[in-house]
């Protein structure tokens, strides 16, 4: 099982980026997928999650700005990030969980991608 995250980069505050996470090794259409992020000196934190059926949940700081979605035919999950702020700067990780419930903790996720860096300049 492999997860490959991409789409990070440098963007000005107020700009947008779209992250992608391609999964391989098995079919993930029925599994929950999520995005986390880590900034230097901090713990990795939950950003958003989507169930196999498309139900979504976000951390409060990104609600209304970020949208998680998935394309099950392509085994890919996306994170559309709009109105980016400098505090969104982080390495973003995608992950897969076998849990059928909303999962916001790292321990609830079973496979992780390598991370992609997002830098938002002020």
C-alpha positions in Angstrom: 0.0 0.0 0.0 1.4 3.3 -1.0 0.2 6.9 -0.8 1.7 9.6 -3.0 0.9 13.2 -2.1 1.6 16.0 -4.5 0.6 19.6 -5.3 2.4 21.5 -2.6 4.3 24.7 -3.3 4.8 28.3 -2.5 1.7 30.6 -2.7 0.9 34.1 -1.5 -1.6 34.7 1.3 -5.1 34.6 -0.2 -4.1 32.2 -2.9 -5.1 28.6 -3.6 -3.5 25.2 -4.0 -4.9 21.8 -4.7 -3.2 18.8 -3.1 -3.6 15.3 -4.5 -3.0 11.9 -2.9 -2.9 8.9 -5.1 -3.3 5.5 -3.5 -2.0 2.3 -4.9 -1.7 -1.3 -3.8 -5.4 -1.9 -3.1 -8.8 -0.3 -3.7 -9.6 2.5 -1.3 -13.0 3.4 -2.4 -14.7 2.1 0.8 -12.1 3.5 3.2 -11.8 6.8 5.0 -9.1 9.1 3.9 -7.7 12.1 5.6 -5.3 15.0 5.5 -3.0 16.1 8.4 -0.3 18.7 8.6 2.8 19.4 10.6 4.5 22.7 11.3 8.1 22.8 12.8 8.0 22.2 16.5 4.4 21.1 16.6 2.6 17.8 16.6 1.0 16.7 13.4 -2.6 18.0 13.4 -5.8 16.8 11.8 -7.1 18.9 8.8 -9.9 17.0 7.1 -11.3 13.6 6.5 -13.7 12.0 4.0 -15.5 8.7 4.3 -15.9 6.2 1.5 -19.4 7.5 0.8 -18.2 11.1 0.7 -19.1 12.5 4.2 -16.6 15.1 5.2 -15.3 16.6 8.4 -12.9 19.5 9.0 -11.0 21.1 11.7 -12.4 24.5 12.6 -9.5 26.5 11.4 -10.0 25.4 7.8 -13.8 25.2 7.6 -15.1 27.3 4.7 -11.6 27.5 3.1 -10.6 23.9 2.5 -12.5 21.2 0.7 -11.7 17.5 0.7 -13.0 15.3 -2.1 -12.2 12.0 -3.7 -12.3 10.3 -7.0 -12.7 6.6 -6.2 -12.2 5.5 -9.8 -8.7 7.0 -9.6 -8.1 6.0 -6.0 -7.3 9.7 -5.3 -8.2 12.1 -2.6 -7.9 15.9 -3.0 -7.6 18.9 -0.7 -8.6 22.2 -2.3 -7.2 25.0 -0.2 -8.5 28.5 -0.8 -7.9 31.8 1.0 -4.6 30.4 2.3 -3.0 32.0 5.3 0.6 32.1 6.5 -0.5 29.9 9.4 -1.4 27.2 6.9 2.3 26.7 6.1 3.1 23.1 6.9 4.0 19.7 5.5 0.7 18.1 4.5 0.2 14.3 4.8 -2.5 12.1 3.4 -3.6 9.0 5.2 -6.0 6.0 5.1 -8.1 4.7 7.9 -10.0 1.5 8.3 -12.3 3.2 10.8 -15.9 3.7 9.7 -16.2 6.7 12.0 -15.0 10.2 11.8 -11.3 9.9 12.7 -9.2 12.9 13.7 -6.4 11.2 15.5 -3.2 9.9 14.0 -3.5 6.6 15.7 -6.7 5.9 13.8 -5.0 6.0 10.4 -3.2 3.0 9.1 -1.2 4.1 6.1 0.5 7.5 5.4 1.9 9.3 2.5 5.3 11.0 2.5 4.0 14.6 2.8 4.1 17.6 0.6 5.2 21.1 1.6 2.9 24.0 1.5 4.4 27.5 2.1 2.1 30.5 2.3 3.9 33.9 2.2 2.5 37.0 3.7 
